[in-house]
Amino acid sequence: MKNELEIIDTIKLLIYKENPSILEKVDFDDDTIFLDPLLPAYFNSKKDNLFPTEMLTEIMQGYFLQKEPLQLNYSYNKEGIAYIPKLGYFKQGQKIDEILVIDSFEIVKTIHPVLEKYFVESYKGHITNPNPAHKSVWQNNYQELEQAILIIKEHLPEFYKNLVLANKKIYLHDNPKILNFTSVETLGMLNFYVLGNNNLIYFIEELIHQGSHNFLYYLVHNKKEYFNIDVERIIMRELTNEDWDYRNVYGAYHGLFTVTNRVESFDILLSGNVFSGTEKHELLGRFTDQFNRFRTGLELLNLEEVYTQKGIELYRKLDQKCMETLNKYEKLKSEFDLSNRDLDFRYEDFCKLNSFEEFLIRDKQEFYKF
């Protein structure tokens, strides 16, 4: 992918400008090194002057071809643990844990200091706590996460390719007020909160949802190819007069892209009868949730004003694909009650208004064949 190479070259250039000797110590042709999410996070921290230049060496030292004395002066996080890519986890200079990789993804066991500023509690566009507590819950959840990844790999192979291309590391934590997020500033990082047990369908949705955000960062890396306006600065309500819409145009566009990918992927999983029982019940509920997330404002924009011709073509393709698939499942809109859903779909809440026992009866009658 052309944009992937541009991103890699940008990171290489930034490293060269800061400390060219580092590039002599690593395999310059190994692109995976320069796609580590800690690198864009580190370089984006420069505007806040958060870390000394020595931090770059500490991040990169695990990729050095020749072993050097370990440097850990600035890498310790709030828990007193230093996470060094490729090498492991350290406390008071002693190694305490290994790197965990499942399939094509690394499960991050604790957050590196360059990532911490991105963890905030928020509600409807407003930060409610800029410095929240969160603890890793990888041990109780990584096996189910692996199952979700392998299901996507088997049943959604085309999407899986994009998932692997744009996503490298996953962090699982316990604070549901830190909404699941990605950022172009931490490109390749996925961050999920986890509640309770039995999260297979949740993990599948969030891998598709958040993974699509990161892929779109790659796809529209050069925004001028797709947009005529500053989509990160301009707020939707400035163009639509919808007072509630606090999103910027770029965020709304990401919404369309991620909803379309979820709808298309859920359709494949449902059509293939991949799930039954509670898992199918939850997947149908999550599919129904997408009706409320489609056409939430972008359809009101002046296409020629907002997009280039290339951008218009992509917008129309996504909008049409999403609409056609949702139309196929139209009867779900009146089948399930999602009136108690706030920001995120929660299966426990869904079951309060949508009886699993009644679902089983109707499923046996093949009501949910589309």
Sequence and secondary structure as in RCSB ss.txt:
>XXXX:A:sequence
MKNELEIIDTIKLLIYKENPSILEKVDFDDDTIFLDPLLPAYFNSKKDNLFPTEMLTEIMQGYFLQKEPLQLNYS
YNKEGIAYIPKLGYFKQGQKIDEILVIDSFEIVKTIHPVLEKYFVESYKGHITNPNPAHKSVWQNNYQELEQAIL
IIKEHLPEFYKNLVLANKKIYLHDNPKILNFTSVETLGMLNFYVLGNNNLIYFIEELIHQGSHNFLYYLVHNKKE
YFNIDVERIIMRELTNEDWDYRNVYGAYHGLFTVTNRVESFDILLSGNVFSGTEKHELLGRFTDQFNRFRTGLEL
LNLEEVYTQKGIELYRKLDQKCMETLNKYEKLKSEFDLSNRDLDFRYEDFCKLNSFEEFLIRDKQEFYKF
>XXXX:A:secstr
 HHHHHHHHHHHHHHHHH THHHHHS TT GGGGG THHHHHHHGGGGT S THHHHHHHGGG SS      SS 
B TTSEEEETTTEEEETTEEEE  EEETTEEEESS  GGGGGG  EEETTEEEESS    B HHHHHHHHHHHHH
HHHHH HHHHHHHHHH  EEEEES TTS  B  GGGTTEEEEE  SS  HHHHHHHHHHHHHHHHHHHHTSSGGG
TBSS TTTSBHHHHH  TT   BHHHHHHHHHHHHHHHHHHHHHHHTT   HHHHHHHHHHHHHGGGGSSSSGGG
S HHHHB HHHHHHHHHHHHHHHHHHHHTTTHHHHS  TT  SS  HHHHHHHS HHHHHHHHHTTTT  
